[in-house]
Amino acid sequence: MSNALEVKVTSRKSGSEEWWEGTISLEGVKPTKLARKSDGSTHFTSRSAVQGAARRFADRYGYSDVDFGEAEKPALKKAAKKSNKSSKATVSSTTDNATV
């Protein structure tokens, strides 16, 4: 059995403010948010700050590794380009009114 700590890292946004949160999944306990040691806030300024806090937690409590679950995310698909064709086909016909 692997002794890895499972952490879910998410980006949050409220108005113009953006922050990162980390949620730890421990066996037998509800998922718990990581908090900064200095002030107890669960808001981190960057993704790497959350990952660093998770690694320190794992070291402190004897976990061998930290699993951020990044391999499970599906790749983002690019949007298809819009066609340049117009919705109405224009038909131009020319008639020759030549008299012989």
N, C-alpha and C positions, 0 to 999 in steps of 0.2 A: 504494500500500500504506500502510495506517495505521501510524503509529508510536506505538501505544498499548500501555501495559503492562497485561497481564491479571493481576488479583489476585482470589483466591477468599477471602472472609472467612467464617469459621465460628465458632460459639459452642461451647465445650466445658464439660463439667461433671464434677466428680469429688467425690462426697460432697456437702458443702455449698458447696464452692468452685466458682466459675464464672469463666471467662476467655475471651478471644477470640484467635484465631490468623489470620494471613494467609499465603496461599500464592501465590507468584509463579510464573507460567508463562513461561519464556524459551525462545525457539526454539533447539533443539539441546542443551538442558540439562534434566535432571530437574526437576520442580516443587520449589521451594525455599521454606522458611518464612522469614518476616520475623523479625528479631530486634531487640530494643532495643539501641541503641548503648551505653547506660550500663552494662548488666550482661550483655548477650548472651542474655537470656531471650526465649523465643518466646511467653510469656504476656503479653497486654495486658489492661488493666482494662476497656476499653470498645471498642466498634466504631469510634468516631471516632479513637481512638488508633492503631488498625491502619491506618485510612484515611490518617491524617496521615503515618505512617511510610512507607506506600506512595507517597504523593505526593512526599515528600522523596527517596526512592529514585529515582523517575522523574525528578525535576529534576536530581539529581546525575548520572545516567547518560544524559541527553539524550532522554528520552521526551517526546513532545508532550502526552500525555494518559494517564489511568489509567482502565481499564475494570474496574469491580467486578462486572460481570455481573448486576446487579440486575434488568435488564429481562427476563432469561430465566426468572426464578422464576415458577411458576404462582401464581395468586391462591389464598389459603386459602378453603376452603369452610366454611360454617357447618353445624353438625350439625343434623339435622332434629329438630324438637320431638317429644317423645313424646306419644302420643295419651292422652286422658283416659278412653277407653273401657276398660271392664273386659274381661277375657278371657272371662268367663262372662256370658252374657246372662241377666238375671233376668226371668222372666215372672211377672207377677202377674195372676192371674185372680180375679175375684170371682163368686161364684155367688149367685143370689137364690133363696132357699128360701121363696118366698111361697106361702101357701095361699089358695086362692080359695074 
